[in-house]
Amino acid sequence: MTHPSHPSAYPQQPAGEPHTVPFPAQTPQPPAGQGYGPGGQTPYASTGQAPYPYPSAGAPSALPPETGAAVPAAAAKEPVAAAPKAGGRDRYLDLLRAVALVRVVVFHLFGWAWLTILFPSMGVMFALAGSLMARSLARPAWSVLRGRLRRLLPPMWAFAALVVPMMFVMGLKPVREEGIWWFLKLGCYILPVGSPPFPWESGSESGFLEQSWAEQAVGPLWYIRAYLWFVLASPLLLKAFRRLPWVTMLAPIGLTAVVGTGLVTVDGATGEALVDFGTFGACWILGFAHNDGLLKKVPRYISVSSAAIFMAFGLWWASGHLTEEGWNLDEIPLAQATWSLGFCAILLQYAPSWRELPGRLAGWDSPITLANNRAVTIYLWHNMLFMATMPIIDQLWNVPWVGDHLGTYIDASYNVLMLILIWPLIGVMIVAVGWVEDVAAKRRPRLWPNGAPKRTSGRSAGAGTPEPAGTSGRRGR
């Protein structure tokens, strides 16, 4: 199983060591005055109320005019674009999020570098998170930040509650030379402002878990750290963007050209944070532009041609800076930054507003809703679950006749078997700990939030009327 690396995810990581790049989930935005109720990018994609009920600034409104208000004849003849109504979801965003999640899972298993070009999941998710963050900041910044932290941290604490004790049991010890600083870094499992410590190798080669299990398990936490810093910086970033939009959006690309190419080297956690900000900062701020309607003000031929130029530059830069993992853009920050920016600009420029998934996509409504409602759980746990598939598959050799006659085929299809097995294991984890996302959001816990109609008794009001996927009364998440 290949676990490609992110260049700035781990401060202790020796050069060339592989690690994972996780999936971010996104935060729904409630109406002003109803409280905040995430990571994603907080990064949670589900809520009992409408996560994405409002069109971006600049998008046509689906609301009727006030009674007695005059409506220009020209405007009256124009069709109004369908936008997600209050109580609904923007299913286009849900679809992007689900595709990004599947891409991350497949990439972490097979390590196909071309997937980072086909669909830059991290850039897409940061762009969506930036748009939702800008929308939330219409309310007081402190209440937004407090709400994001409240919804971001409990799922991470649930993850750490299992993983950290396992590390200590299997050999994690304080580093004497680091003194009190080591214990402060251990606190990053509680408040992820930096990279937490973990053993690069633990256990034994013949043990239940492979020796790199801890490094693989904590890999997703780099995104939690990066997302947290983006959230904390967003009030200032949004002010800068609204004063100097294009300069603010392109500044992270310039930063990446300096610190992400080796021109200037910054060691430690500060260097990691700078590389992360430079690589994905432009996508985050592009989300601001989407929310404010700035992209709609730019002629489409200009925005698309500019995006194509950025993407072409990214591929050109990558071609001259290939690593041992080939065209894996996760290893080439400047290529990742420019390719992701252009890719996301096109996705957002052409973004439709879907209240329901169209055509054949409607058949995928339930899994897409479930993936969005439990994106953080899936993203945090999928690496651990990959490792759990191995001893299960290995039991096939103990089955009479199977091991003797099909052993060669089992070896040849091992990764495919892992991919098949990971999904039921993810389902088990969703039932086991996914409800923590609901508790963090102050919602009633649900075991399987796939948007299926809620069963009620015949005497209940509205019995037999299906509830649209992702909508809701106060079911929570």
N, C-alpha and C positions, 0 to 999 in steps of 0.2 A: 504494500500500500504506500503510495507516494503522498507525502505531505509537503507541497511546495512552500517556500518561505516568503515572508514579507520582510523587506529590508530593515524595518525599524521596530519589529515587534518585541524583541527580547534583548535587554541590555547585557545579559550574561552570555549571550549566544556566541560561540566561536564562529569564525568566518566559514561559510559554506554549509553550516548545519541547517537542515530543513525544519520547517514548522508550518503551522496552518494559518490560513487566512479565513476568518469567520464571516458569518452572515449577519448583517444588521437588520433589525426590524425597525418599524417606524411608528411614530406616535400619532394617534388620532387627535383631532383638534375639536374640543367642544365649543359651543357657542359662548360668546362673552357673557360673563356674569353667572355662569353655571359651574364654575370651578373647573379645575383641570383633572380631568379624569380619563407605552409604553407602556432595536435600540438600539433606540435604536431611540428616536434610531436608535419623554423617554421612548425607547425604540420598541414599542409594543403595537401590534397591528390590530388589536381587537378591542372592542368596547361594546357595552350594552346599548350605547347610543351611537349616533352616526359618526364614524370616524372622519369622513370626508364629505360633509354635506354641502359645502359651499364652493362654488366655482372660484377660480383664481381671479384676482383683480384684473379687470379688462375683459373678462369673459362675459358674454351676454347673460342677462338675468332671466330666470324663468319665473320670477314673481310677477303677479299682475299689478298694474298701476293702482294707485290709491283711488278710491271712489271720487268721481268728479274730476279727476285729473285729465287734462287734455292730452291726447295721444296723437302725435303727428301722423298724417296719412301714410307717409313713406314707411314710418316705423311700424305702423299697424299691418302693412302688407308683408313685412319681412318675417320669415319664419324664425322662431326663437329656438336657439340651440338647446338640446336636451342636456340638462345638468343634473347632477345628483341632488335630489330633494332632501330636505331635512328628514332625518330618520333613515336615509339610505347611505350607500357607500359609492365611492368612485371605483368601479370595478376594474377600470383600466389600471389604476395604481395597484390594486390588489393583485392583478394578473402579473404586473412587473415584479412585484415583491415575491410572489410564488415562484416565478421563473428564476429569479435570482437565487432563491433558496435551493432549488433543485440543482442549479448550475454549481453552486458551492459544494453541495454534497457530492456530486459526480466528480468534480474537479479534485476534491480532497482524496477521493478513492483512486482515480485513474491517473491524475496528474497530467492530463492532456493540456499542453501549453496553449494550444489554439483556442481553448475555451475562454481564456482571458481576453482574446481579441473578439471572438464571436459575441460575447455578452459580458462586459466589465461590471460584474455584479456590485462590487464595492462602490464604484463611482455612481451607479444608478441609485443605490440605497442612500448614499450621502446626499445626493441631489434631492430625493424625495424628502429626506429628513430636514434638509435646509428649508424647503418650501413650507413644510408643516410648522417648523420652528418660527419662521417669519410670520405666519398666520397667527400663531399663539401669542406673539409679542405685541399684538394689538391690545393685550391686557397688561397689567403691571408686571414688569420683568421679574421681580422677586417671586411673585406667586407662580409664574411659569417655571422658573428654575427650581423652586421647591417641589412643584408637582412632578417635574421630570425626574428629580432625584428620588422622590418617593416611589415612583413606578419603575425606575431603573434598577435600584439596589436589591430589593427582596429576592427576585429570581436569581441574581448573582449570589446572594447569601445562601440560598438553598443549594446551589451548585457547590459553593465553597464548603458548606457544612459536611459534605461527603468527601470531597477531593482532598482538602487540607488534612484532616485526620489520617486519611490513607497515606499521604506523603510522610507524615511523621512516623506512622507505624512501619513504613517501608524504608526509613532511613534518613529523612530530612532532618538536618541539625543546624543550629545557628552557626554562622561563620564568625569565629572569634575575632578575626582581623577587622570585621566591620562593626563590631561592638553594638551599641544601641541602634545604629543605623539599620542593621539587619531586621530588628524587630519593628522599626518604623516601616520598612518595606513590606513586612508581613501584613501590616495594616492595610495594604492595598487590596487585600481580599475583602476588606470591609468598605473602604472608600477608594476606588480605583483611580487615584491621581497619578500613579506610576506603575511600573512593572513589578509584580510580586515575585518573591523568590520561589524556586522549585528545584528539585534535583534533576540533573540532566539524565542520570541513570539511577534506577532503583530496582530492587527485586533481583531476580535471577533469570538467566536465559531459559530455564526450564519451568519458570513460574507461570501462574495463570495469566499475568499481564506481561507484555513485552517490556524491556528495560526502559524504553523511551516513553512509557505511558504518561508520565507526569508532564513531560514537555508537550506532548500532543494534547493532553487534557486542558491545559491552561492556555493553549494557543489562541482560542477565541477571545480571551480577555483583553487582547491588545485593542480590539474594536471598542470595548466598553470604555477603556481609557481615552481613546481618541474621541469617541462620541461625547464623553463627559466634558472634555476640554472645548469641543466645538460648541456645546450647549452653553457653557459658562461664558464663552467669548461672544456669543451671538448678539446680545444687546448692543455691544460696541461695534461689532461687524455690521449689523443692520444699519446703524446710524451712519457708518462710513459708506456703506453701499448706497444709501439714499442720497448722499451728498455727491459721491464720485463713483457711480455704479461700475463703469467699465474698468476703471483703474483698480477698484477694490476686487473685482472679479479676477483680473489677470495678475494681481500681485502674487498670489500663491504660486502661479506658474514661474514667475521670476525667482521666487524663493527656492523652488525645486531646482531650477537651473543652477543655483549656487550651492545649496547644501545636499541636493539629491544626486549630484553628478561627481562628487568628490572634489569640486573646485575649492570648497571650504569644508573642512571636517569638524563637526561638533560631536564630541563624545558623550556617552551616557544618556540619561533619560531626556535631557534637554535636546540632544541631537535627534533622538527618536521622535519627540513631539514635533520638532521642526519639519522633519521629513514627512511625517504623517499629515501635518497641516498643509504643507506644500503640495503633496500628492493629491489629496482629496479636498482641499480647501476651495478650489475653484468650483468643484461640483456642488459643494455645500452652498456657496454664494450664488451659483446658478439657480439653486432652488429659491433663493430670495427673488431673483429676477422672474421666475415663473409665478411666484405668489403675487408679486406686484404688477404683473401684466406687462413687464418690460419687453419680454420676448414677442408679444403680440404687436408691439409698436414697431418692431424691426421688420422690414419687408422679408418675406420668406426666402426669396432667392439670395438675399444677403446673408441671412443667418445660416442657411444650409451650406452655402459656398464657404463661409468662414469656418463652419464646423468641419467641413471636408478638408480644409487646409490644415487645421489643427490635427485631425486624424492622420492625414498624410505625413505630417511632420513626425507624429508619434511613431509611425511605422518606420520612417526613415531613420529616426534616432535609434530605435530598437535594433534595426538591421546592423548598425555599427557597434552595438554594445550588448551583443548576445552573451548570455551566461551559460553555465553548464546545463541549465534547464531550457536552453534555446529561446523560443519566443514567448516565454512566460513573462508577461508585462509586470507581474507582481515583483519581479526582481530588477526592474528598470524604471525607477520612479518618474523620470521626466517623460518617458514614453507612456507610462500609465496615466500620468496627469493629463497630458494633451489628448490622448486617444479617448479617455473617459469623458473629458469635457466636451469634445465634439460629438461623441456618441449620445451623451445625455441631452445636449442641446437639441439634437434632431428628435429624440424621443419626446421631449417636452414641447417642442415647436409643433409637432403633429399630434399632441395628446388629445384624444377624444374624451368626452365625459359620458361614461356608461353607468346607468343605474342598474342595468343587468348585463350579464355577459351575452354577446350576440352569437347567433348561429350555433355551430357545433361546440363553441367554447362553453355554452350553457351547461353541457353535460359534465363539465369539470367544476361546477359551482361549489359543491360541498368540499372537495379537497382544497380548493383555492381559499375558501373561507376558513377552513381549519388551519391551513398553513399560516394565514395572516393572523389569526387569533392566538396562535401559539408559536409565532416566529422566534421569539427569544428563547423559549424552551428548546426548540429544535436546534437552534444555532449553538446554544451553550453545550448541549449534551451530545451532539451527533458524533464528535470525535471519540468520546468515551464509548459510545455505542458501536462504532466501527470495531473497536478493539474487543468488544463483547461478542461480536459475530464470530471471531476466530475460533475460540474453544467450542462453540456450538457446531460450526462446520467440521471441525476436527473429529467430532463424534461420529461422523459418517464412516470413518475407517473402522469403527467398532461394531458397525452393523453387519451381521453375517451376510456374506456374498458380495455386499456393496463394496467394502474396502478392497477385497481381492480382485474383483472384476472391473470396478469403475474408478479405481484410485487414480489412474492416469487422467481421466476426464475431470475428476474433482480438482486435481492440481491445475489443469488447463483453464478451468472456469472458476477459479477461486474468487477472483474479484467480482465476477458476475453474481456468484452466490452471495457475496457480501452485500452487493447492491440490492439484491432481492430481500435479504434478511433484515437490512437496516430499517426498512419502513415499518414492519410490525413492531420492532424494538422501539422505534420512535413513538409509535402509538402507545406502547406500554408506558413510556416516560411521560407522554402527554397526560395520561390518566393519573400517573403517580405524583407528578410535581407541577403540571401545567397550571393547576388551580392557583398557584402562588401568584401568577400574573393577575388573576382576578382580585385576590386579596390586596395586592399592591395598588390596584386601581380602585379599591373600595367598592368592588362589585360582588354580587353573590357568586360564589365559586361554581364553575361548570366543569364537568369531566371531559366532555367531547363537544366543543363549540364549533360545529361545522355548519351552522346556519339552518339545520333541518327544522321543519315546523315543530313547535312545541305541542306535545299531546296534552289535551285537556279533557275533562269530563264533558259529557253531553249537556249538562246543565250549565256549563261555563259559557260566558258571553263569547261569541265568536268561535265556538267550537267547530272544528272541521275546516277553519279557514287557515291555509298555510301562511306562515310568517315569512316574508321575503328574506333571503339569505343575507346575513350581516346587518339586518335591521333590528329594531327592537324595542321592546318595552323596557323594563328595568332588569333584564335577565342577567346583566353583568357579563363578564367574560370568562 
